[in-house]
Amino acid sequence: MAEMADVTIVGGGPVGLFGLYCAGLHHLKARLVERLDRLGGQLEHLYPEKPIYDVGGFPAITGRELVERLKQQAFQYPADVLTGVEATGLELAEGGWSLVTPDGMLPTRALIVTAGIGEFIPRRYQNPVIDDYEGRGLYYVVQELEEFRDQRVLVVGGGDSAADWAMAVAGRARHVTMIHRRRGFQCHVDSLSKLEADPRVTLIPHRSLVRVVGDDRVERAILADGEGRELPDALDVDRIIVAIGLTPETAVFRGWGLDMQGDAITVKTDMSTNKPGVYAAGDMAAYPGKIKLIASGFGEVATAVEAAKDYLGR
Ligand SMILES: Cc1cc2nc3c(=O)[nH]c(=O)nc-3n(C[C@H](O)[C@H](O)[C@H](O)COP(=O)(O)OP(=O)(O)OC[C@H]3O[C@@H](n4cnc5c(N)ncnc54)[C@H](O)[C@@H]3O)c2cc1C
């Protein structure tokens, strides 16, 4: 049987890692449980090379570099860090809680859930005329920006992730075209003005991707107008990045007895949930006005650790 922890953090993304640091700062006996083999959450697995511009103190930092710095910061203190272990349930136990995992029960006095959106799965078209090109010039996840050097790139999507990818590849690509099915792009106004001013980028709203053409790899993209009418002229492209969102998978948390709103756990202003000693922060926390950003998650987990410390009487 594992030792009793003061606080167990479920999820080793940026918010869980910063929470581990905060727990160490208060000399709490901390444990972190991460279902994947590598720490870092969405930053490590979905955008290691993309620059992040909106974390305080860093004008620009890549996902992977931010994770490295978070690990350095967190690992100043001793902690029990378990990777490749999924938390699958939560049970009341003597002195606190027992976290259920396939490897056994992990006893803990307090718990902070920083599990993001659970299992993060890029939203796919679920249409073979597009999806069959994944790995052959079409990307739902970008690991290496160098693969876009001197290429004609199509970015599909109108949100912040799509805009960030368009900006990130523009410096290397031959040309970038960004399309969005709506009439306007929904990314930050600053990203939009930078993209509009960039001669290497063409923005086309009210367009959608309907089909990819190419013998072995992506060669052309067939687009439709806002009314879904296929356009006669195909777009010659070498690479397509599809950034149309993520599909959260949080079913594993449903049986924990926590109040949830959609895929996130309802929290009060101190990040406490409806269960005593159980807190949530980061993308997994739901409250009025919530925005899913790394910066807001950092503040939330600092609050959660402080509240857990008070709960533990420390
Ligand atoms: C393409 C893209 C670009 C983005 N760019 C930015 C940006 O520039 N700036 C910004 O602020 N935000 C950005 N975001 C959003 C940002 O990545 C998230 O807000 C952030 O990752 C949330 O951190 P988190 O630690 O709460 O969750 P996550 O990063 O999702 O980490 C949660 C961790 O919990 C683990 N986990 C889940 N379920 C379990 C379980 N049952 N047991 C154990 N472990 C579990 C997961 O494997 C994961 O490692 C971007 C997102 C995407 C997809």
The ligand as an SDF file (V2000), in Angstrom:
LIG
                    3D

 53 58  0  0  0  0  0  0  0  0999 V2000
   -2.9860   23.8020  -30.3380 C   0  0  0  0  0  0  0  0  0  0  0  0
   -3.1840   24.4870  -29.0080 C   0  0  0  0  0  0  0  0  0  0  0  0
   -2.5440   25.6980  -28.7660 C   0  0  0  0  0  0  0  0  0  0  0  0
   -2.7060   26.3450  -27.5350 C   0  0  0  0  0  0  0  0  0  0  0  0
   -2.0470   27.5180  -27.3090 N   0  0  0  0  0  0  0  0  0  0  0  0
   -2.1590   28.1370  -26.1200 C   0  0  0  0  0  0  0  0  0  0  0  0
   -1.4710   29.3610  -25.8630 C   0  0  0  0  0  0  0  0  0  0  0  0
   -0.7380   29.8830  -26.7210 O   0  0  0  0  0  0  0  0  0  0  0  0
   -1.6390   29.9410  -24.6270 N   0  0  0  0  0  0  0  0  0  0  0  0
   -2.4410   29.3870  -23.6570 C   0  0  0  0  0  0  0  0  0  0  0  0
   -2.5330   29.9520  -22.5410 O   0  0  0  0  0  0  0  0  0  0  0  0
   -3.0970   28.2340  -23.8760 N   0  0  0  0  0  0  0  0  0  0  0  0
   -2.9930   27.6050  -25.0780 C   0  0  0  0  0  0  0  0  0  0  0  0
   -3.6750   26.4330  -25.2990 N   0  0  0  0  0  0  0  0  0  0  0  0
   -4.5130   25.8970  -24.2130 C   0  0  0  0  0  0  0  0  0  0  0  0
   -3.6130   25.2490  -23.1430 C   0  0  0  0  0  0  0  0  0  0  0  0
   -2.8010   24.2380  -23.7400 O   0  0  0  0  0  0  0  0  0  0  0  0
   -4.4760   24.6250  -22.0350 C   0  0  0  0  0  0  0  0  0  0  0  0
   -5.2600   25.6450  -21.4430 O   0  0  0  0  0  0  0  0  0  0  0  0
   -3.5500   23.9930  -20.9790 C   0  0  0  0  0  0  0  0  0  0  0  0
   -2.8190   22.9110  -21.5290 O   0  0  0  0  0  0  0  0  0  0  0  0
   -4.3630   23.5040  -19.7780 C   0  0  0  0  0  0  0  0  0  0  0  0
   -3.4690   22.9420  -18.8640 O   0  0  0  0  0  0  0  0  0  0  0  0
   -3.9440   21.7840  -17.8610 P   0  0  0  0  0  0  0  0  0  0  0  0
   -2.7220   21.3940  -17.1010 O   0  0  0  0  0  0  0  0  0  0  0  0
   -5.1650   22.2390  -17.1560 O   0  0  0  0  0  0  0  0  0  0  0  0
   -4.4290   20.5970  -18.8200 O   0  0  0  0  0  0  0  0  0  0  0  0
   -3.6090   19.6680  -19.8640 P   0  0  0  0  0  0  0  0  0  0  0  0
   -2.5180   20.4030  -20.5370 O   0  0  0  0  0  0  0  0  0  0  0  0
   -4.6700   19.0620  -20.7180 O   0  0  0  0  0  0  0  0  0  0  0  0
   -2.9660   18.5470  -18.9330 O   0  0  0  0  0  0  0  0  0  0  0  0
   -3.7890   17.6410  -18.2440 C   0  0  0  0  0  0  0  0  0  0  0  0
   -3.0010   16.3690  -17.9880 C   0  0  0  0  0  0  0  0  0  0  0  0
   -3.8370   15.4760  -17.2240 O   0  0  0  0  0  0  0  0  0  0  0  0
   -3.6530   14.1630  -17.7040 C   0  0  0  0  0  0  0  0  0  0  0  0
   -4.8190   13.3490  -17.3360 N   0  0  0  0  0  0  0  0  0  0  0  0
   -6.0580   13.4230  -17.8550 C   0  0  0  0  0  0  0  0  0  0  0  0
   -6.8790   12.5170  -17.2820 N   0  0  0  0  0  0  0  0  0  0  0  0
   -6.1260   11.8570  -16.3600 C   0  0  0  0  0  0  0  0  0  0  0  0
   -6.3850   10.7940  -15.4490 C   0  0  0  0  0  0  0  0  0  0  0  0
   -7.6030   10.2460  -15.3550 N   0  0  0  0  0  0  0  0  0  0  0  0
   -5.3750   10.3350  -14.6810 N   0  0  0  0  0  0  0  0  0  0  0  0
   -4.1350   10.8760  -14.7540 C   0  0  0  0  0  0  0  0  0  0  0  0
   -3.8240   11.8870  -15.6100 N   0  0  0  0  0  0  0  0  0  0  0  0
   -4.8080   12.3740  -16.3950 C   0  0  0  0  0  0  0  0  0  0  0  0
   -3.5030   14.3590  -19.2000 C   0  0  0  0  0  0  0  0  0  0  0  0
   -2.8630   13.2430  -19.8050 O   0  0  0  0  0  0  0  0  0  0  0  0
   -2.6600   15.6370  -19.2680 C   0  0  0  0  0  0  0  0  0  0  0  0
   -1.2800   15.3570  -19.2930 O   0  0  0  0  0  0  0  0  0  0  0  0
   -3.5370   25.7800  -26.5190 C   0  0  0  0  0  0  0  0  0  0  0  0
   -4.1910   24.5500  -26.7680 C   0  0  0  0  0  0  0  0  0  0  0  0
   -4.0070   23.9100  -27.9920 C   0  0  0  0  0  0  0  0  0  0  0  0
   -4.6830   22.5900  -28.2150 C   0  0  0  0  0  0  0  0  0  0  0  0
  1  2  1  0
  2  3  1  0
  2 52  2  0
  3  4  2  0
  4  5  1  0
  4 50  1  0
  5  6  2  0
  6  7  1  0
  6 13  1  0
  7  8  2  0
  7  9  1  0
  9 10  1  0
 10 11  2  0
 10 12  1  0
 12 13  2  0
 13 14  1  0
 14 15  1  0
 14 50  1  0
 15 16  1  0
 16 17  1  0
 16 18  1  0
 18 19  1  0
 18 20  1  0
 20 21  1  0
 20 22  1  0
 22 23  1  0
 23 24  1  0
 24 25  2  0
 24 26  1  0
 24 27  1  0
 27 28  1  0
 28 29  2  0
 28 30  1  0
 28 31  1  0
 31 32  1  0
 32 33  1  0
 33 34  1  0
 33 48  1  0
 34 35  1  0
 35 36  1  0
 35 46  1  0
 36 37  1  0
 36 45  1  0
 37 38  2  0
 38 39  1  0
 39 40  1  0
 39 45  2  0
 40 41  1  0
 40 42  2  0
 42 43  1  0
 43 44  2  0
 44 45  1  0
 46 47  1  0
 46 48  1  0
 48 49  1  0
 50 51  2  0
 51 52  1  0
 52 53  1  0
M  END
$$$$
